[in-house]
Amino acid sequence: MFSVVITGEIGAGKSTLASVWRDMGANLIDLDSLAKEQWARPEVRRAAEARWGAGVYHDGRPDYKLLADHVFKDADESRFASEIVHPGAMSETSRIFHNLGGWVVLEIPLLFELGWFDLIDCVICVTSTYDLRMSRNASRGWDEDEMAAREKFLVGSGTKQAMSDIVLCNVGSLEAWEAKARELGNLMLKMATVHEISVLCANLEEANRIGGALVDDRLAASVNISEITTIYRWKGSVKRSPEHRLRALTIEKNLRRAMQLIRRNHSYEMPVITAREVVRADYHTLKWVVENCEPDVDAGSGI
């Protein structure tokens, strides 16, 4: 699994980025949509009506425009709304997340305001110029006053950028932004497939020979070797043997060829070869594994 969160400035292009990645196969979780659903919960409705009056609901349905007018009125109202809505939205996000695998993308506009980094391997901050963001938000019916009201309680863009792993600046056409999204998405698809292969070898020489071949052929980015004792059953007898465990980091598309190489170069009648998906890892580590298992990936791309 590889989990990415998209955050950043209002109107910078976060939703477009998320949409492109969803179409590429990412499992997308939109915290804003989940938060919006929370307003229909009975306990949230009671709290909202007690605070702002029954008029914020019509025929039992939330009036999101009126709710927004209250939420962005001042810091106290914004804090109140967050306290009644976001715990439920975050709980639902966590539930969905733990039932997913592969490449998971979370769109969390208020990531830094909520301080919620529990599920995240990589933070992407999307930015743009003020004029471009205003022109994009005009389609929502927002003017400068609306933008200012929504941004006045947010963490500053400079702080968000400094706390992110990747900063993407969207200042070109929609086509150019979608092309950039696909370029980075292709890399992240591979980062979500990083696996660790493990095999037991008869001795250090054999482990070094196999490990070197895996790295030389770019079937693994790295190999580490450790001395162990193995207790096992073989042909009706219990054995105890000194062995060397080889662990290699690779990507899913290399697994079969890597296992074939191990079998060809192994002295055992039946080498025990296993592979497991890397469930959580540092973004930079995953990127490095992909770059060193794929000759066509440009390590100097700056992504």
Secondary structure by P-SEA (a helix, b strand, c coil): cbbbbbcccccccaaaaaaaaaaaccccccaaaaaaaacccaaaaaaaaaccccccccccccaaaaaaaaaaccaaaaaaaaaaccaaaaaaaaaaaaacccbbbbbccccccccccccccbbbbbbbcaaaaaaaaccccccaaaaaaaccccccaaaaaaaccbbbbccccaaaaaaaaaaaaaaaaaaabbbbbbbbcccaaaaaaaaaaaaaaccccbbbbbbbbbbbbcccbbbbbbbbbbbbbbcccaaaaaaaaaaaaccccccbbbbbccccccaaaaaaaaaaacccccccccc
